Amino acid sequence: MSLPAVVRQWLADENGLIYECRNCGTTLDPSDQICPVCGSSQIVEFDVS
């Protein structure tokens, strides 16, 4: 397995989703509504499964 695949699997939740802040790129928990780093509410969901 490639390194990028391992990292995606490690960061993803049980459904294969990663949540990130669109503003600063911080990886977030699925329950986060606002980024704790920059305060943005622009959250993006990536399906990496």
N, C-alpha and C positions, 0 to 999 in steps of 0.2 A: 504494500500500500504506500502511495506517495505521501510525502510530508504534508502538502496542502490538504489531502484527503483526511489525514489523521487529525489535523487542526480543525477542519470543518466538523468532523465527527465529535471531537472533544468539546467544541463550543456549542453545538446544536443541542436543543432539548430533545425529549423522547420522541417527538414527532418529526424530527429532522429540520427544525426551524431555528434560525438565528435572528435575534432582534438587535438592531443597531440604531443609534442616533444618526439622523441624516446630517446634522450640523457638525458634530465632532468625531463621529465614528465609534463611539464607545459601545461595547457589547452590553446589552441590557437583559434583565430578566423579563419573561413574558408579561409579568404583572405591572411592570414599570409603565407609567403614563407620561412621565417627564424625566428627561435625562438628569441624573444627579450631578453630572460634571458641568454641563453648560446651561441647563434649565430649559432646553428646547423640548417642545412637545411633538416634534417631527420624528416619529419612530417608523422604521422600515422593517419589514419581515421578509427574510430570505429563506426559501425552501432549498436545503442542501442535501436532501435525501436522494 
